[in-house]
């Protein structure tokens, strides 16, 4: 019964609405997200850098906000035990597609785990659910995009996606 209840809650949680596409000024959008996460960054003493060119893209801002906040939250968790924690958000328009990168200088993800991080319920976190990256991937796929991860132990992780 407990497993059935969990499965039903997961299904409700993962019912992603159909994207409502809008033209969005990406730099303004990223600045809005930064304002939302800045108190937590300050609390954890994490340096956030943003680099990108002013341009617009078409996506569902509500869904993409979920993706980017999740990726920033993961990066904040990853840099928790490093000196001079840093997260870098980069974005640029290239070949009519928008490219986003969220980099951290955290502990990194083991190569054996890297290919599993988008699998639902897989987590390397002590208190993680394994749902965030799976949902993020689904949202990006609904936008016709792709998401990739690169990581090196002791150096950090970069999550890249295109729209």
URGI-V459435 format. One record per residue. D_FIRST is the distance of its C-alpha to the first C-alpha in whole Angstrom. Layout:
# URGI-V459435
[[D_FIRST] [D_FIRST]]
This chain:
# URGI-V459435
[[0] [4] [5] [5] [6] [9] [10] [11] [12] [14] [15] [17] [18] [20] [21] [25] [27] [31] [33] [36] [39] [42] [45] [44] [47] [45] [47] [46] [42] [42] [44] [42] [39] [41] [42] [38] [37] [41] [40] [37] [40] [42] [40] [39] [43] [42] [45] [44] [46] [46] [49] [49] [51] [51] [50] [48] [45] [43] [39] [36] [37] [34] [32] [34] [34] [30] [31] [34] [33] [30] [33] [35] [32] [31] [35] [35] [33] [35] [38] [37] [39] [42] [45] [46] [43] [43] [42] [44] [43] [45] [45] [48] [49] [50] [50] [49] [46] [44] [43] [41] [41] [39] [41] [40] [42] [39] [38] [37] [34] [35] [36] [33] [31] [33] [32] [28] [28] [27] [24] [21] [19] [22] [24] [27] [26] [25] [23] [22] [19] [21] [21] [25] [27] [25] [25] [28] [29] [28] [30] [33] [32] [32] [35] [37] [37] [36] [35] [36] [36] [39] [39] [41] [40] [42] [43] [40] [38] [39] [37] [39] [38] [40] [40]]
